[in-house]
Amino acid sequence: MTTTELAWFKSSYSGTQGDSCVEVAAAELAVYVRDSKDLTHPHFSVGRDGWTSFIRYAAHG
């Protein structure tokens, strides 16, 4: 699967004005992250375990 085939969705924490948009897409082995304002910049990916750790950390500040 290529990143163009992924089901990208906008983060619920992204701004409502469209000026601060982060999109994520979950795949079997990784979670992909990109800046939706400029798709020419490369995305990055992190393993599912790493993503889970990040979400836990972010949720607890």
N, C-alpha and C positions, 0 to 999 in steps of 0.2 A: 504494500500500500504506500502510495506517495503522500506527501503532506497536502497536496491539492485535493486528494480524495478524502481527507479527514473531515469529520463533522466539527468544525470550529464553532465555538460559542463565546459570546462576550462575558467577561467576568461581571458578576453582580456588584463588584466594588468599583467598576469603571465609572467615570463621570457620566452624567446624563447629558452633558453638552457636546459629547463626541470628541472632547479634547484630551481624554485620558483613557484610551481604550486598550485593554489587554484581552486577548482571546486565547482560549485553551482548547485543546482537542485531546481526548484520551484514546490511546491505542492499546493493544494487548500488552505490550511490554514497556510503554513509556507514556508520559504526558508531554505534549508539545505546547509551547508558549510563543506568542508572537505579538507584535505591536500592530494593531489593525490600521493605524493611521498611515503607516508606511510599510507596505508589504514587500518592498525591495530589500529591506533589512532582513538578515537571516533570522529564522526562528531558533529556539533552542529546545532541547528535550531533557527530561530527567526521568529516571526510573520511577516506577510506581511507588516503591518503598520510600524513596527520597521525596516524592510529591506528598505522600501521606505525612511524613515528618514535617515538611514545610507547612502544610495546612494546620497541623496540630499546633506548631509554634506560632503561626500567625493568629490563630483563634485565641490563644492565651496571652498574646502580646509579649 
